Amino acid sequence: MNLPNKLTILRVLMIPLCLLLMLLALYPWAALVFALAALTDLADGYLARKHGLVTNFGKFADPVADKILVLSAMIVLLHQGLFPWWAVCLVAVRELAVDGLRLVAVEQGVVIAAGKLGKLKTNAQIFSVLSALLFLPPWLTMALVIAMSALTVISGAQYFMGAKGLLTLKETERK
């Protein structure tokens, strides 16, 4: 197993610790663990591309780890009244829809790579969670959540517009 894949696994292993710290209201520590976990995402992608260490495991596990990290943190923050429900729902629906699209694409032999907007969306999600964990001014956290939500919708729409041919049934499949 190469280093980028080990970093992805480390990120997954950090998630329960982060959530526990959040549930114990140890927010500065939770923010630190969350930030370190997010940095492993940056590091694993960089190392995999730079050193030609991209693997099928990494292509699958890396985005899944990101989604689990961000969504689980948002859900705990929602439970604690520190994150808006509509933003959590928006993120969850977008992630499920894009993953469903990717499954349809794979069945047709097409790989849908992460786009720049999708990566920007992930960073915006990370900063929104960190803002809530660090109790930054509410107006700033809400501005980040709104920006993150806009990127979530736009990047999701971009995936679907780019893959619209994958979702149309061929004449032979309709019968």
Backbone as JSON, one array per atom type, in Angstrom:
{
  "sequence": "MNLPNKLTILRVLMIPLCLLLMLLALYPWAALVFALAALTDLADGYLARKHGLVTNFGKFADPVADKILVLSAMIVLLHQGLFPWWAVCLVAVRELAVDGLRLVAVEQGVVIAAGKLGKLKTNAQIFSVLSALLFLPPWLTMALVIAMSALTVISGAQYFMGAKGLLTLKETERK",
  "N": [[0.85, -1.18, 0.0], [0.59, 2.16, -0.91], [1.89, 5.47, 0.07], [0.0, 7.68, -0.38], [-2.46, 6.27, -0.27], [-2.34, 5.28, 2.33], [-2.54, 7.68, 3.71], [-5.15, 8.38, 3.08], [-6.54, 6.34, 4.42], [-5.74, 6.97, 7.02], [-7.1, 9.41, 7.28], [-9.76, 8.52, 7.31], [-9.68, 7.07, 9.7], [-9.33, 9.14, 11.5], [-11.76, 10.37, 11.64], [-13.74, 9.29, 13.56], [-12.52, 10.14, 15.97], [-12.54, 12.92, 15.68], [-15.32, 13.38, 15.61], [-16.05, 12.45, 18.15], [-14.71, 14.32, 19.78], [-16.14, 16.57, 19.02], [-18.69, 15.89, 19.97], [-18.17, 15.89, 22.66], [-17.93, 18.52, 23.06], [-15.46, 19.69, 22.77], [-14.36, 21.75, 21.05], [-12.1, 23.28, 19.94], [-10.12, 21.29, 19.8], [-11.41, 19.41, 18.23], [-11.59, 20.89, 15.89], [-8.89, 21.04, 15.25], [-8.23, 18.32, 14.76], [-10.02, 17.84, 12.67], [-9.04, 19.66, 10.76], [-6.46, 18.62, 10.35], [-7.16, 16.14, 9.27], [-8.39, 17.02, 6.93], [-6.16, 18.12, 5.69], [-4.74, 15.82, 5.09], [-6.09, 14.99, 2.88], [-5.37, 16.86, 0.96], [-2.63, 16.3, 0.86], [-2.52, 13.55, 0.11], [-3.6, 13.52, -2.48], [-1.85, 15.23, -3.85], [0.63, 13.87, -3.58], [0.02, 11.44, -4.84], [-0.47, 12.21, -7.52], [1.93, 13.57, -8.18], [3.96, 11.65, -7.9], [3.13, 9.57, -9.45], [1.4, 7.69, -8.26], [-1.25, 7.03, -8.38], [-4.05, 5.07, -7.73], [-6.59, 2.54, -8.21], [-7.89, 2.01, -5.81], [-7.38, 4.4, -4.44], [-8.72, 6.25, -6.1], [-11.32, 5.55, -5.58], [-11.56, 5.46, -2.7], [-10.6, 7.94, -1.71], [-12.42, 10.16, -2.44], [-14.68, 9.18, -1.11], [-13.85, 9.12, 1.56], [-13.53, 11.87, 1.97], [-16.19, 12.74, 1.76], [-17.42, 11.39, 3.88], [-16.02, 12.49, 6.05], [-16.7, 15.28, 5.9], [-19.57, 15.32, 5.78], [-20.31, 13.86, 8.11], [-19.29, 15.49, 10.12], [-20.78, 17.82, 9.64], [-23.34, 16.86, 10.23], [-23.16, 16.3, 13.0], [-22.65, 18.91, 13.9], [-25.05, 20.08, 13.1], [-26.84, 18.7, 14.76], [-26.03, 19.82, 17.13], [-26.92, 22.35, 16.88], [-25.34, 24.13, 15.46], [-25.05, 24.35, 12.77], [-26.73, 24.94, 9.7], [-29.73, 23.17, 8.85], [-30.66, 23.0, 6.21], [-28.39, 23.33, 4.65], [-26.91, 21.04, 5.22], [-28.65, 19.09, 4.22], [-28.66, 19.83, 1.51], [-25.98, 19.35, 0.78], [-25.82, 16.59, 1.29], [-27.73, 15.54, -0.54], [-26.64, 16.38, -2.99], [-24.16, 15.04, -3.0], [-24.96, 12.33, -2.97], [-26.4, 12.25, -5.39], [-24.41, 12.87, -7.33], [-22.66, 10.75, -6.88], [-24.34, 8.66, -7.65], [-24.61, 9.28, -10.35], [-21.96, 8.87, -11.13], [-21.82, 6.09, -10.78], [-23.6, 5.2, -12.77], [-22.16, 6.09, -14.96], [-19.8, 4.54, -14.78], [-20.83, 2.01, -15.28], [-21.2, 2.29, -17.96], [-18.7, 2.38, -18.9], [-17.36, 4.77, -18.54], [-15.37, 7.12, -16.89], [-15.86, 9.55, -14.5], [-14.09, 12.16, -13.65], [-13.04, 14.13, -10.8], [-13.92, 17.49, -10.88], [-12.62, 20.89, -11.17], [-14.36, 22.7, -9.93], [-15.68, 20.96, -8.2], [-13.62, 20.28, -6.45], [-13.12, 22.78, -5.37], [-15.56, 23.15, -4.12], [-15.41, 21.15, -2.13], [-13.34, 22.23, -0.56], [-14.59, 24.59, 0.28], [-16.63, 23.48, 1.83], [-15.1, 22.35, 3.87], [-13.96, 24.68, 5.02], [-16.3, 25.9, 5.92], [-17.21, 24.12, 7.9], [-15.01, 24.26, 9.65], [-15.21, 26.96, 10.4], [-17.58, 26.94, 11.88], [-16.83, 25.17, 13.93], [-14.82, 26.61, 15.17], [-16.15, 28.71, 16.2], [-16.32, 31.16, 14.82], [-17.3, 34.52, 13.9], [-20.87, 34.63, 13.63], [-22.0, 35.76, 11.26], [-19.91, 35.44, 9.45], [-19.55, 32.67, 9.35], [-22.08, 32.0, 8.3], [-21.91, 33.29, 5.82], [-19.88, 31.78, 4.64], [-21.16, 29.3, 4.59], [-23.26, 29.83, 2.82], [-21.82, 30.46, 0.48], [-20.54, 28.0, 0.15], [-22.78, 26.38, -0.25], [-23.76, 27.4, -2.67], [-21.62, 26.7, -4.38], [-21.83, 23.96, -4.09], [-24.27, 23.36, -5.35], [-23.8, 24.41, -7.96], [-21.49, 22.99, -8.8], [-22.48, 20.4, -8.73], [-24.5, 20.56, -10.67], [-22.87, 21.02, -12.86], [-21.57, 18.53, -13.17], [-23.77, 16.96, -13.98], [-24.62, 18.27, -16.32], [-22.41, 17.86, -17.91], [-22.54, 15.17, -18.28], [-24.88, 14.47, -19.53], [-25.52, 12.87, -21.72], [-25.11, 10.34, -20.77], [-27.3, 9.7, -19.33], [-29.47, 9.37, -20.91], [-31.75, 7.16, -22.38], [-31.09, 4.66, -24.75], [-32.69, 3.97, -27.86], [-33.12, 1.21, -28.17], [-33.12, 0.35, -25.54], [-35.43, 1.32, -24.44], [-37.59, -0.2, -25.12]],
  "CA": [[0.0, 0.0, 0.0], [1.44, 3.35, -1.03], [1.69, 6.53, 1.06], [-1.28, 8.39, -0.52], [-3.56, 5.42, 0.22], [-2.24, 5.25, 3.79], [-3.07, 8.95, 4.2], [-6.61, 8.29, 2.97], [-6.99, 5.49, 5.53], [-5.55, 7.77, 8.23], [-8.2, 10.37, 7.32], [-10.95, 7.79, 7.76], [-9.5, 6.73, 11.12], [-9.42, 10.37, 12.29], [-13.15, 10.84, 11.7], [-14.39, 9.04, 14.86], [-11.92, 11.0, 17.0], [-13.08, 14.27, 15.46], [-16.73, 13.4, 16.02], [-16.08, 12.32, 19.61], [-14.32, 15.62, 20.33], [-17.28, 17.47, 18.81], [-19.78, 15.51, 20.88], [-17.74, 16.29, 24.0], [-17.85, 19.98, 23.0], [-14.05, 20.1, 22.77], [-14.34, 22.26, 19.68], [-10.77, 23.59, 19.38], [-9.45, 20.02, 19.49], [-12.13, 18.85, 17.08], [-11.18, 21.68, 14.72], [-7.52, 20.64, 14.92], [-8.28, 16.98, 14.14], [-10.7, 18.0, 11.38], [-8.1, 20.33, 9.84], [-5.41, 17.65, 10.0], [-7.77, 15.16, 8.37], [-8.55, 17.7, 5.64], [-4.83, 18.27, 5.09], [-4.33, 14.54, 4.5], [-6.7, 14.95, 1.55], [-4.48, 17.65, 0.11], [-1.35, 15.6, 0.73], [-2.6, 12.29, -0.64], [-3.8, 13.83, -3.89], [-0.61, 15.8, -4.38], [1.64, 12.81, -3.68], [-0.4, 10.45, -5.84], [-0.25, 12.76, -8.87], [3.34, 13.93, -8.4], [4.82, 10.47, -7.96], [2.5, 8.52, -10.25], [0.91, 6.66, -7.33], [-2.71, 6.97, -8.46], [-4.53, 3.68, -7.75], [-8.05, 2.39, -8.21], [-8.33, 2.17, -4.42], [-7.36, 5.83, -4.14], [-9.78, 6.91, -6.85], [-12.57, 5.25, -4.89], [-11.56, 5.74, -1.26], [-10.33, 9.34, -1.39], [-13.64, 10.98, -2.37], [-15.58, 8.65, -0.08], [-13.33, 9.6, 2.84], [-13.86, 13.3, 2.05], [-17.62, 12.9, 1.99], [-17.72, 10.94, 5.24], [-15.47, 13.49, 6.97], [-17.46, 16.52, 5.87], [-20.98, 15.12, 6.13], [-20.47, 13.46, 9.51], [-19.05, 16.69, 10.93], [-21.95, 18.7, 9.48], [-24.48, 16.26, 10.94], [-22.97, 16.55, 14.43], [-22.86, 20.34, 14.11], [-26.49, 20.29, 12.97], [-27.42, 18.18, 16.0], [-25.68, 20.74, 18.21], [-27.46, 23.67, 16.57], [-24.27, 24.99, 14.99], [-24.98, 24.31, 11.31], [-28.12, 24.94, 9.21], [-30.22, 21.9, 8.33], [-30.81, 23.05, 4.76], [-27.07, 23.15, 4.03], [-26.57, 19.62, 5.37], [-29.49, 18.37, 3.25], [-28.17, 20.16, 0.17], [-24.72, 18.63, 0.57], [-26.1, 15.14, 1.23], [-28.42, 15.23, -1.8], [-25.69, 16.57, -4.09], [-23.16, 13.97, -2.98], [-25.62, 11.09, -3.4], [-26.74, 12.36, -6.81], [-23.19, 12.78, -8.13], [-22.18, 9.37, -6.78], [-25.22, 7.86, -8.5], [-24.2, 9.57, -11.73], [-20.69, 8.17, -11.37], [-22.11, 4.66, -10.93], [-24.16, 5.02, -14.1], [-21.07, 6.29, -15.91], [-18.91, 3.38, -14.71], [-21.52, 0.92, -15.98], [-21.08, 2.54, -19.39], [-17.28, 2.44, -19.21], [-16.9, 6.16, -18.49], [-14.95, 7.58, -15.57], [-16.07, 10.99, -14.31], [-13.09, 12.66, -12.7], [-13.42, 15.32, -10.02], [-13.62, 18.75, -11.57], [-12.07, 21.97, -10.34], [-15.43, 23.22, -9.07], [-15.92, 19.97, -7.15], [-12.55, 20.42, -5.46], [-13.37, 24.06, -4.69], [-16.71, 22.88, -3.25], [-14.93, 20.42, -0.96], [-12.61, 23.19, 0.28], [-15.59, 25.48, 0.89], [-17.28, 22.7, 2.88], [-14.13, 22.24, 4.97], [-13.87, 25.97, 5.7], [-17.58, 26.15, 6.61], [-17.19, 23.32, 9.13], [-14.01, 24.84, 10.57], [-15.74, 28.21, 10.92], [-18.54, 26.6, 12.93], [-16.09, 24.56, 15.05], [-13.99, 27.63, 15.85], [-17.05, 29.77, 16.65], [-16.05, 32.44, 14.18], [-18.55, 35.31, 13.94], [-21.97, 33.96, 12.92], [-22.18, 36.28, 9.9], [-18.86, 34.87, 8.61], [-19.9, 31.26, 9.15], [-23.22, 31.93, 7.37], [-21.42, 33.65, 4.48], [-19.16, 30.6, 4.14], [-22.16, 28.26, 4.31], [-23.97, 30.23, 1.6], [-20.88, 30.26, -0.64], [-20.38, 26.55, 0.01], [-24.02, 25.86, -0.81], [-23.78, 27.77, -4.09], [-20.65, 25.84, -5.06], [-22.37, 22.6, -4.05], [-25.29, 23.27, -6.4], [-23.2, 24.67, -9.27], [-20.61, 21.88, -9.19], [-23.35, 19.26, -9.0], [-25.11, 20.8, -11.98], [-21.81, 20.86, -13.85], [-21.42, 17.1, -13.4], [-24.91, 16.45, -14.73], [-24.62, 18.84, -17.67], [-21.32, 17.22, -18.65], [-22.81, 13.74, -18.46], [-26.29, 14.29, -19.89], [-25.64, 11.76, -22.66], [-25.1, 9.07, -20.04], [-28.58, 9.48, -18.66], [-30.54, 9.16, -21.87], [-31.91, 5.76, -22.79], [-31.02, 4.39, -26.18], [-33.97, 3.49, -28.38], [-33.27, -0.23, -27.92], [-33.31, 0.12, -24.11], [-36.76, 1.79, -24.07], [-38.61, -1.22, -25.44]],
  "C": [[0.9, 1.24, 0.0], [1.05, 4.44, -0.02], [0.37, 7.29, 0.85], [-2.47, 7.56, -0.01], [-3.54, 5.31, 1.75], [-2.79, 6.55, 4.39], [-4.6, 8.98, 4.13], [-7.17, 7.47, 4.13], [-6.84, 6.23, 6.86], [-6.69, 8.77, 8.38], [-9.47, 9.69, 7.84], [-10.86, 7.46, 9.25], [-9.59, 7.95, 12.03], [-10.86, 10.83, 12.49], [-13.81, 10.53, 13.04], [-13.82, 9.91, 15.99], [-12.46, 12.42, 16.88], [-14.52, 14.36, 15.96], [-16.87, 13.29, 17.54], [-15.73, 13.66, 20.27], [-15.45, 16.64, 20.16], [-18.4, 17.17, 19.8], [-19.45, 15.87, 22.33], [-17.59, 17.81, 24.12], [-16.42, 20.49, 23.17], [-13.72, 20.64, 21.37], [-12.96, 22.65, 19.15], [-10.01, 22.32, 18.99], [-10.11, 19.34, 18.29], [-11.72, 19.57, 15.8], [-9.77, 21.28, 14.28], [-7.51, 19.28, 14.21], [-8.94, 17.07, 12.77], [-9.76, 18.63, 10.35], [-6.98, 19.39, 9.42], [-5.95, 16.59, 9.04], [-7.95, 15.77, 6.98], [-7.2, 17.87, 4.94], [-4.32, 16.95, 4.51], [-4.93, 14.39, 3.11], [-5.83, 15.71, 0.55], [-3.19, 16.89, -0.18], [-1.47, 14.34, -0.11], [-2.79, 12.54, -2.13], [-2.53, 14.35, -4.55], [0.44, 14.7, -4.59], [1.29, 11.78, -4.76], [-0.14, 10.95, -7.25], [1.22, 13.0, -9.15], [4.22, 12.71, -8.63], [4.2, 9.3, -8.73], [1.97, 7.36, -9.41], [-0.62, 6.58, -7.31], [-3.13, 5.5, -8.59], [-6.05, 3.67, -7.82], [-8.61, 2.55, -6.81], [-8.41, 3.65, -4.08], [-8.46, 6.6, -4.85], [-11.14, 6.71, -6.18], [-12.58, 5.79, -3.47], [-11.39, 7.22, -0.93], [-11.61, 10.19, -1.38], [-14.64, 10.49, -1.33], [-15.15, 9.15, 1.3], [-13.66, 11.08, 3.04], [-15.33, 13.49, 2.43], [-18.0, 12.48, 3.41], [-17.22, 11.97, 6.26], [-16.38, 14.71, 7.05], [-18.9, 16.31, 6.33], [-21.17, 14.72, 7.59], [-20.25, 14.65, 10.44], [-20.25, 17.64, 10.84], [-23.15, 18.16, 10.25], [-24.35, 16.48, 12.45], [-23.19, 18.02, 14.74], [-24.34, 20.71, 14.01], [-27.19, 19.87, 14.27], [-27.17, 19.15, 17.16], [-26.17, 22.16, 17.96], [-26.43, 24.64, 16.02], [-24.13, 25.03, 13.46], [-26.41, 24.22, 10.79], [-28.51, 23.62, 8.54], [-30.27, 21.89, 6.81], [-29.48, 22.85, 4.05], [-26.64, 21.69, 4.1], [-27.36, 18.79, 4.35], [-28.99, 18.6, 1.82], [-26.9, 19.38, -0.16], [-24.98, 17.14, 0.42], [-26.74, 14.77, -0.1], [-27.46, 15.35, -2.97], [-24.71, 15.4, -4.14], [-23.77, 12.64, -3.43], [-25.94, 11.12, -4.89], [-25.5, 12.21, -7.69], [-22.61, 11.37, -8.05], [-23.03, 8.43, -7.62], [-24.88, 8.05, -9.97], [-22.9, 8.84, -12.07], [-20.89, 6.66, -11.54], [-22.69, 4.35, -12.31], [-23.05, 5.14, -15.14], [-20.14, 5.07, -15.95], [-19.53, 2.19, -15.44], [-21.4, 1.06, -17.5], [-19.61, 2.7, -19.82], [-16.69, 3.83, -19.2], [-16.52, 6.5, -17.05], [-15.14, 9.09, -15.51], [-15.11, 11.45, -13.23], [-13.63, 13.87, -11.95], [-13.0, 16.56, -10.79], [-13.09, 19.79, -10.61], [-13.14, 22.55, -9.41], [-15.75, 22.26, -7.93], [-14.87, 20.06, -6.06], [-12.72, 21.73, -4.67], [-14.53, 23.91, -3.71], [-16.27, 22.17, -1.98], [-14.18, 21.36, -0.01], [-13.57, 24.14, 0.98], [-16.33, 24.76, 2.02], [-16.37, 22.6, 4.1], [-14.05, 23.55, 5.74], [-15.16, 26.31, 6.45], [-17.62, 25.39, 7.93], [-16.2, 23.91, 10.12], [-14.51, 26.15, 11.18], [-16.72, 27.96, 12.06], [-17.83, 26.03, 14.15], [-15.3, 25.6, 15.86], [-14.82, 28.8, 16.36], [-16.64, 31.13, 16.11], [-17.35, 33.23, 14.17], [-19.65, 34.67, 13.1], [-22.16, 34.45, 11.48], [-21.14, 35.68, 8.95], [-19.15, 33.4, 8.31], [-21.05, 31.15, 8.16], [-22.8, 32.32, 5.96], [-20.68, 32.48, 3.85], [-20.14, 29.48, 3.77], [-22.92, 28.58, 3.02], [-23.07, 30.03, 0.37], [-20.69, 28.78, -0.91], [-21.61, 25.93, -0.64], [-24.12, 26.18, -2.3], [-22.81, 26.9, -4.89], [-21.13, 24.39, -5.12], [-23.37, 22.41, -5.19], [-24.65, 23.41, -7.79], [-22.31, 23.5, -9.71], [-21.41, 20.62, -9.48], [-24.01, 19.38, -10.36], [-24.09, 20.6, -13.1], [-21.58, 19.38, -14.19], [-22.54, 16.57, -14.29], [-24.97, 17.01, -16.15], [-23.54, 18.18, -18.53], [-21.59, 15.77, -18.98], [-24.23, 13.47, -18.93], [-26.5, 13.15, -20.89], [-25.66, 10.41, -21.97], [-26.46, 8.71, -19.48], [-29.74, 9.27, -19.63], [-30.57, 7.7, -22.29], [-31.8, 5.66, -24.3], [-32.36, 3.8, -26.6], [-34.19, 2.0, -28.09], [-33.54, -0.54, -26.46], [-34.73, 0.5, -23.67], [-37.82, 0.72, -24.25], [-38.63, -2.36, -24.49]]
}
